[in-house]
Amino acid sequence: MKNTTKTSKTNQEITVKKAICMDFFSAFQDLDPDRMLRLCRPEGKVSFIPLGSGFSGKIKEVGIGIW
């Protein structure tokens, strides 16, 4: 019974993360960077590797500039 509860909680966490991801990309398609930021953690970081090292940092600073 204990493993079932743990698995159920893990599945719920995965479902929530998937929903946030889908909401994020929906906001991206809608060109809504404010909504995208609301779906990210304030301390979140991002890296746009193909653009070079100058395009890594805090989501609020680097991400919003690229989106």
Helices and strands as residue ranges (DSSP letters): H 2-29, H 33-38, E 45-47, G 49-51, G 53-55, E 56-58, I 59-63, H 64-66
